Amino acid sequence: MSWEEDDVEPALGVVLDEGRGSLPYAVVHGEALVFCAAAALEAAGVRAVDAGTPWEHVREAGADLVLHDALCPLAPPAFLAECLAVARRDDVAVVAVRPVTDTVRTSGPGDPPRLGELLDREALVAVASPVVLPASVVASYDGWPPADVVALVASLRERTTPVLLEAPAVARRVTGPDDLRVLEAVSAADAAAVPVSDEA
């Protein structure tokens, strides 16, 4: 099922796996993370392009661009489509984020650095996936945007003020095997909570 309107030019999409070591090829629910991310793009009606595609070809296409991190493999297609719809409707860059739940402190000088004051978690977010660039923002780049999501958002802020959309829990980022186990548990619980119709 495609989430795209029939009369709208499909967005282009790339799965970001560069600089992430072997983790994008780890398995969640029996599939590699990169495969899950690519399948979500396809289900959202986004046309995949290879990260090795010359940037001038992407920019000349005049299409919106969905950058989907392989380390957020279970971001639902409906959420990807929602982010794309907001980017198109308002002609803004959209960044998916998750609330910060860990304790965060500043660090002071010294070796090792000294722990500083606690930061208010309510004022912080963690970048999730996707990051959507409308065609107008795509045109402002002379080459591929950074594959690192923190650098990507920083580059966006040099050009525009992105809109932040809270991603669902299943769109959380994984950083290692422990996170993968948590993601599998969260996604399994999410799937179990979906009501099943009594109709045949």
C-alpha positions in Angstrom: 0.0 0.0 0.0 1.3 3.4 -0.9 0.8 6.4 1.3 1.4 8.8 -1.6 -1.3 10.8 -3.4 -1.7 9.5 -7.0 -1.2 13.0 -8.5 1.9 13.9 -6.4 5.4 13.3 -7.6 7.0 10.6 -5.4 9.6 11.9 -2.9 13.1 10.4 -3.1 14.5 8.6 -0.2 17.9 7.3 1.1 18.6 4.9 3.9 21.5 6.3 5.9 24.0 3.6 6.9 27.4 5.2 6.4 29.6 5.6 9.5 27.5 3.3 11.6 29.8 0.3 11.5 28.1 -3.2 11.2 25.1 -2.3 13.3 22.8 -1.5 10.3 23.3 -5.2 9.3 22.2 -6.6 12.7 18.8 -8.3 12.8 15.5 -7.2 14.3 12.5 -9.5 14.1 14.5 -11.6 11.6 15.4 -8.9 9.2 18.5 -6.6 8.8 18.0 -3.1 10.1 18.8 -1.6 6.6 16.2 -3.9 5.0 13.5 -2.8 7.5 14.3 0.9 6.9 14.2 0.4 3.1 11.0 -1.5 3.3 9.4 1.3 5.4 10.4 3.9 2.7 8.9 1.8 0.0 5.7 1.3 2.0 5.5 5.1 2.5 5.5 5.6 -1.2 9.0 7.0 -1.3 11.3 6.2 -4.3 14.6 4.9 -3.0 17.8 6.2 -4.5 21.3 5.0 -3.8 23.5 7.2 -1.6 26.1 6.9 -4.3 23.9 8.7 -6.8 25.5 12.0 -8.0 24.0 14.8 -6.0 23.3 17.0 -9.1 20.9 14.3 -10.3 19.0 14.3 -7.0 18.8 18.1 -6.9 17.8 18.4 -10.5 14.9 16.0 -9.9 13.2 18.8 -7.9 11.8 16.3 -5.5 11.5 16.2 -1.7 14.1 14.0 0.0 13.5 11.6 2.9 16.6 10.6 4.8 15.9 7.5 6.9 18.4 6.3 9.4 19.1 2.6 9.4 19.5 2.8 13.2 15.8 3.7 13.5 14.6 0.7 11.5 11.1 0.3 12.8 9.9 3.9 12.2 6.4 3.2 10.8 5.6 4.0 7.1 2.6 6.0 8.3 4.9 8.2 10.4 7.4 8.6 7.5 4.5 9.7 5.3 3.2 12.1 8.0 6.6 13.8 8.2 6.7 14.1 4.4 3.2 15.5 4.3 4.1 18.2 6.8 7.3 19.1 4.9 5.3 19.4 1.6 2.4 21.3 3.1 4.4 23.9 4.9 7.6 23.8 2.7 9.7 23.2 5.8 12.4 20.7 6.8 11.1 18.1 9.3 13.1 16.3 11.9 11.7 13.4 13.9 12.7 13.4 17.5 12.2 11.4 20.7 12.1 12.7 24.3 15.3 12.4 26.3 14.8 10.0 29.3 18.4 9.7 30.5 20.0 12.0 33.1 22.1 14.6 31.3 24.8 16.7 33.0 27.2 19.3 31.7 30.9 18.5 32.0 33.6 20.7 33.4 37.4 21.0 32.8 39.8 18.5 34.1 41.1 15.0 33.4 38.8 13.2 33.8 36.2 16.0 33.2 34.2 17.0 36.3 30.4 16.5 36.2 28.5 19.7 36.1 24.9 20.7 36.6 21.9 18.6 35.6 20.1 19.7 32.5 16.4 19.9 32.2 15.4 16.9 30.1 12.1 18.6 29.2 14.1 21.0 27.1 16.0 18.3 25.2 15.2 15.9 22.4 17.1 13.1 20.6 17.1 13.0 16.8 15.2 10.0 15.5 14.2 9.3 11.9 13.3 10.5 9.3 14.7 13.9 8.4 12.7 15.3 5.5 14.0 18.0 3.2 11.5 19.7 0.9 12.7 20.4 -2.6 13.4 24.1 -1.7 15.9 23.0 1.0 17.3 20.2 -1.2 18.2 23.0 -3.7 20.3 24.8 -1.1 22.8 22.0 -0.8 25.8 21.7 -3.1 26.4 18.1 -2.2 24.9 15.2 -0.2 23.8 16.4 3.2 25.8 14.8 6.1 25.0 11.2 6.9 25.5 11.8 10.6 22.2 12.9 12.0 23.6 15.5 14.4 25.7 17.1 11.7 22.7 16.8 9.3 20.4 18.8 11.7 23.2 21.3 12.3 23.5 21.8 8.5 19.8 22.3 8.3 19.8 25.0 11.0 22.3 26.9 8.9 19.6 27.1 6.2 16.2 27.1 7.9 14.3 26.4 11.1 13.3 22.8 11.0 10.0 21.6 12.5 10.4 18.9 15.1 7.8 16.0 15.2 7.8 13.5 18.0 8.3 10.0 16.7 6.6 7.0 18.1 8.5 4.7 20.5 9.1 2.1 17.8 11.1 4.7 15.9 13.7 4.8 18.7 17.4 4.7 17.7 19.5 1.7 18.5 23.1 1.9 19.5 23.9 -1.8 20.2 22.5 -5.2 21.0 20.8 -4.1 24.3 18.9 -1.5 22.4 17.9 -4.0 19.8 16.3 -6.2 22.5 14.4 -3.2 23.9 13.2 -2.3 20.4 12.0 -5.8 19.7 10.1 -5.8 23.0 8.6 -2.3 22.4 7.5 -3.2 18.9 6.1 -6.6 20.0 4.0 -4.8 22.7 2.9 -2.2 20.2 1.7 -4.8 17.8 -0.1 -6.7 20.6 -2.0 -3.6 21.5 -3.5 -3.2 18.0 -7.1 -4.3 18.1 -8.1 -7.1 15.8 -11.4 -6.9 14.0 -14.0 -9.6 14.6 -15.0 -9.4 10.9 -13.8 -12.1 8.6 
